[in-house]
């Protein structure tokens, strides 16, 4: 099915062959071959070419896409930088004088800057992929003050078998750290002198016509910028399209092109063949012999917003596969076996 959405070109140019190929997504998802996929929305050349919902929530459902929120936080930091309210090299500790003295005091903590949190590569020991990590997010949820939780963390160590940052790609040691991105919520509030939801509405959501959403909040009040923001699937698509458009929406520069460019440039190596930008995953995919670059938003359960510059396309996959082992490869498989082949077809 072809449906225009506000802010995108209202032109229908894809061939029926594309539609037939993408209809295979419906068949496979309904057959349960990708477990609990709740929606798939695809846009190419500025128009929606596929839109299906597989649960009772439908098009108006607010999708809790978990850590996809982190990328939205990066957009808000960019909006604050564009307005000269914040800089990537702004030290974050200056905003938390009320948390002094800190546990594990170290003068290097004063040198942690916004960019370190955007790239998940600060010097603090924080790794959600390691159950023994002092900064594992599950420990944060047990306490009330999430800002103090992060700032109190000790400096991470580099045993002989772990390369120091200056010996790693881009000079940064990456580890997945929700607590650091969560700290960006209070940082944004103090820098902009507004709540995160109010700032987000002004600089991002209202310009994109996004009015239906739901934030989660930290126990002490600030918005949870590390996860849990509920958005409609088509609104997630708009956020991906905004960055595909270089920060423009309906002719208006919502996020500066410079920030978009910096955000989707590699700043750290996250995993084998996957780099990390400013809270964006930079991941190439293989379809046959073809390598397809992407930058994307990713959350628990395999929730995804894939932006495919060479295909001029955005793909949203939402799920409730939160307890599923291999949920991320599951969504990637849906992309590479059903969606991408259709997008790579040449129009009739």
N, C-alpha and C positions, 0 to 999 in steps of 0.2 A: 504494500500500500504506500502511496506517496502523499505526504502531508507537509505543507509549508509551515514553518514556525516563525514567529516574529523575530525580525533582525536578520533573517537569512534571505537569500535571493529566492524569489517566488517563481522559479523556473523549473520545469520538469523535463529533464533531458535523458534520464537513464532509460536503457532499453528494457523491454519486457523480460529479456534473458536475465537481467540483474534481479528483477522481482522474483522470477521463478527460482533462482538460486537461493535468494534470501528466504524464500518461503520454506526451504529445507530446515531453516533454524526452528521454525514453528513445529515442524514434525518431530525433529530430534528432541527438542526441549520437552514437548508434551509427552513424548515417549519415556521421559525420565532419564535419558542418556547423559544428562548433565546435572542430575540431582535437582536441587531446589533453586532453579533460576527463576527470579520473580519478574524481570523485565529485560528486554533487549531493544535498544533504540539506536538506529544508525542514520547518520547524515553524510551525504557526499555532495561536494560542489555547492554547499550552502542550502541543502534542502533535506528533509527527512525522507529516506527511501525505505525504511523499515521501522515498524513500531509495534511491539507486541507485549502484552502483560500476561503473566502466567499465574497470578494469584488474585485474591479478591480485592486487593487494594486498587488495582487499575491505574489509570493515568494520573489520578490525583493523589495516589499514595505517596507519603513522605518516606523515602528510603533511608534507613539508617545504614549508611555505607562505611561506618566506622572511620578508619584512618584516611579515607578520601578527604575528610575534613582538614587534614594537615596541609594539603595543597591549597585549599581555600585560605588557610591562614597565611601561606606564602603570598597569595594574591593581596591579602589585606596589608601585609608588611610592605609589599610593593606600592600599594596606594598611599601608605604613610610616607614612604621614601619619596614618591612623586610629589608629595605636598611638603616636603622638607621637614617633616615631623620626626623623622627617624633616618638613620643611615645604616648600611650594612656593617660598618665598622664601629657602631655605637656600642660601648661597653654596657652590659645589661645590669651589672651589680649596682650601678648608681641609682636604679629605680627601687632598690630593696634595702635602703638604709635601715628601715624598721625591722629587718630580719637580722641585723648585726647583734651580737657576734655570731658567726656561723660555726657550725661543727666542721671539723677537718679544715681549720683555717690554712690558707695557702695564698701567698701574694699573686700567684698565677690566676686565681679566680677573678681578680679584678680585670684581667685581660680577655675574659670571655666576651665575645661580641655577638651581635645579632646574627651575623653570617654563620657563626659556628653552630647556632641552633637551627638555622635554615638548612644546613648541610649535614646535620647530625654528626658533628665531628669536633665537639668541644673536648676539653681535657678531662671532663668529669667522667667517672666510671658509671656508665649507664648503657645497658644492653638488654632490650626486651627479648632477644633470642637466647639469652643465657639465664636459666632459672636461678643461678647463684649470684647474678649481678645485684649489687646494692641498689642500682637504679632501675631495676625491672619494674615495669609499670604496675604489676600486680601488687607490689609493696606500697606504691603511692596511693592506690585506692583505699588502703587501710587507714590512712591518716587524714587529718583535716586540712592541713596547710600544705598544698601541693607545691607552692613556690619554695617554701622552706625545704621541702623534701628534696627538690632538685639542687638547691644551692648548698645544702649540707653534705652533698655527696663528696666522697674523697676523689682525689686526682687518680686517674687510671694509670695502671702500670704497664710497662712493655717488657715482659720477660724476653729472654734471648730469642725465642722462637716466634715472637710477634714483631714484625717490622715497625719501627717508629714512623711517625708521620712523614718525616723528611725522606723516608725510603719507600713511601707508598705513592701510588698515582695521585697527581694533583696536590701532593704534599699534605694530605689529610687522612686521618685514621677514622673510618666510618663505623658506626654501630647504631642499630635501630633504637632510637630513644624517644619514646612518647613524652616523657617528663620534660625534656628540653623544649619540645614544641608547645607543650602545655604552658610553660613559662612565658611563651610569646603572647599569651592572652593578657596577663597583667602588664607586660611590657607595652603592648598596643594601647591598653587603657590609659596607662600613665603618659605615654607619648602623645596620644591624640586627645586626652582629657575627655574621652567619651567611652561608653561601654562598647565592647566589641560588637554586639548586635546593632547598636545605633550607628557605629562607624561603618559596619558592613552594609547596612541598608543604604546609607548615603552614597558610598563610593563604589559599590559593586552590585548589590542585588537590585535596587530600584532602577539603575541605568539599564539592567538587563531584563527588567520586567519580572523579576522574581519576588513574589509576594507571599508565597506559601512555604513556610520553612519552620523548623523547630530546633533551637539550640539546646544542648545540655550544659549544665553549669557545675563549677567546682564547689566544694562544700563551703568555701568562704565567699562565694559570690561571682567571681569572674567567669566568663564563658569558657567552656572546655574547648580549647583550640586544637587539642590532640586527637579528637574523634567525636563521633556521635551526632554530628549535625544532620538533621533530616531534610532532604530535598527531594523534589519530584524528579523522576528520571529525565524528563525533557529539560529541566533546569540544570541538571548535571551536564547534559549535552551542551547547553548554552555556555557553561564555563569552559568546557573543552574547546568549543568553537571560538570563544573570545581569544584564547591563546593561539589557536590556529590562524586567526585573523590579525595576529600581531598586537592584540590588546584593543582592537576596534570593535565597536558594536553600533550598528545603524549609523555609521559614519562618524561616530563620536569616539575619541580616544579615552577609553575607560581606565585602562592600565597602560602606562607608557611602553612604547615598543622597546625601549632600552631595557626596562625591567623584564619584559617577556623574554627578550634575547638572553639576558643574564640568567633567568630562571631555568631555561631549558638547555643551558650550556652545562657540560660536565664539570662538577666541582669536587667530586669524590667518587671512588670506585666502591660500589655497594656489594656486589657479588660478581661471580664470574660472568663476564660479558654484559654486565649491567652497571651503568653509572648513575650518579645521583646529582640532580641539579638543586634548585632551591625548593626542596620538598616535592620535586617531580622525579619520577622514575624514568630513566632513559634506557629503553630496552628494545633491542632489535628482535624481530621474529623471522623465522624461516618458513617460506611457503614453497615447497619444491626446492629448487636451487636458488630461489630469489630471497635476498635479505631485505626485510622491510623495517626501516627505522621507525621508532615511535617515541613519544613522550607521554607519560600517563600518570593518572591518579589511582591509588590502590588502597583498598581497605580489607579488613578481615573478612573471611568468607569468599574471597575472590571477587569482591565488588571492584569494578573497574570503570575508568573513563580512559579509553585509548585515543590518542590523537595521532593521526597518520598523515604527516605532511605530504609525502609523495602521492598519496591517494586523495589528498584534499578531503579527508574524511575524519569523522569522530564516531566512536562506538562506545555506547554505554551498556554495561552488563551489571545488573544488580542481582543479588542472591540472598538467601538465608542459609547458605552452606557454612555456618559459623563453626560447627563442630566437625566438619568434614576434613579428613586428612587429604592434603593435596588440592585444597580448594582453589588456590591461585593457578596451578597448572590446568585445572579443570576449565576455568574461564579462558585461559590462554588457548586451550585446545578448541573451544567453541569459536574463538576469534580466528585461529589459523586454519581450521578445517572447514568452516562453513561461511564465516563472514568475509574474511580476506579474499578467498578465491573468487567470491562474487564481485567484490570491489575491484579486483584485478582484471576482470573480464573487460574486453573492449566493447564499447557500445555498438549496437548494430548500425 
